[in-house]
């Protein structure tokens, strides 16, 4: 029986991170229905968190591509 979530997920699987980014974007857009400074700040924080998450996925994917190309050259 796996002890951690990392043991369950396959390596280099970005679907979970992409799904998390989508959920953050949806919640951020849902916050537009509410008025107030707290909701506005929370909306922008969630939007920035989603963007950072997508940038991390992009960087990890690029790193994986570089490693694969280097491995093919050898």
C-alpha positions in Angstrom: 0.0 0.0 0.0 1.5 3.4 -1.0 2.4 5.7 1.8 2.4 9.0 0.0 0.7 10.6 -2.9 4.0 10.7 -4.9 4.0 6.9 -4.8 0.5 6.8 -6.4 1.1 9.3 -9.2 3.2 8.3 -12.2 6.4 10.3 -12.7 6.3 13.3 -15.0 2.5 13.4 -15.0 1.4 17.0 -15.3 -2.4 16.4 -15.5 -2.8 16.9 -11.7 -1.0 20.3 -11.8 -2.9 21.4 -14.9 -6.1 20.4 -13.2 -5.2 22.4 -10.1 -4.5 25.4 -12.3 -7.9 25.1 -13.9 -9.6 24.8 -10.5 -7.8 27.9 -9.3 -8.8 29.8 -12.4 -12.4 28.8 -12.1 -12.5 29.8 -8.4 -10.9 33.1 -9.3 -13.5 33.8 -11.9 -16.3 32.7 -9.5 -15.0 35.4 -7.1 -16.2 38.1 -9.5 -19.7 37.6 -8.3 -18.9 39.0 -4.8 -18.1 42.6 -3.9 -15.5 43.7 -1.5 -11.8 44.2 -1.2 -11.2 40.8 0.4 -12.7 39.0 -2.6 -10.9 41.2 -5.0 -7.5 40.5 -3.4 -8.3 36.8 -3.1 -9.3 36.7 -6.7 -6.0 38.1 -7.8 -4.0 35.9 -5.5 -5.7 32.8 -6.9 -5.1 34.1 -10.5 -1.4 34.6 -9.7 -1.2 31.2 -8.1 -2.7 29.5 -11.2 -0.2 31.4 -13.5 2.7 30.4 -11.3 1.5 26.8 -11.4 1.3 26.8 -15.2 4.8 28.3 -15.4 6.1 25.5 -13.2 4.5 22.9 -15.4 6.0 24.6 -18.5 9.5 24.6 -16.9 9.3 21.0 -15.8 8.1 20.0 -19.3 11.0 21.9 -21.0 13.5 20.3 -18.6 12.0 16.8 -19.4 12.3 17.6 -23.2 15.9 18.6 -22.9 16.8 15.5 -20.9 15.1 13.3 -23.5 16.9 15.0 -26.4 20.3 14.6 -24.6 19.5 11.0 -24.0 18.6 10.4 -27.7 21.9 12.0 -28.8 23.9 9.5 -26.8 
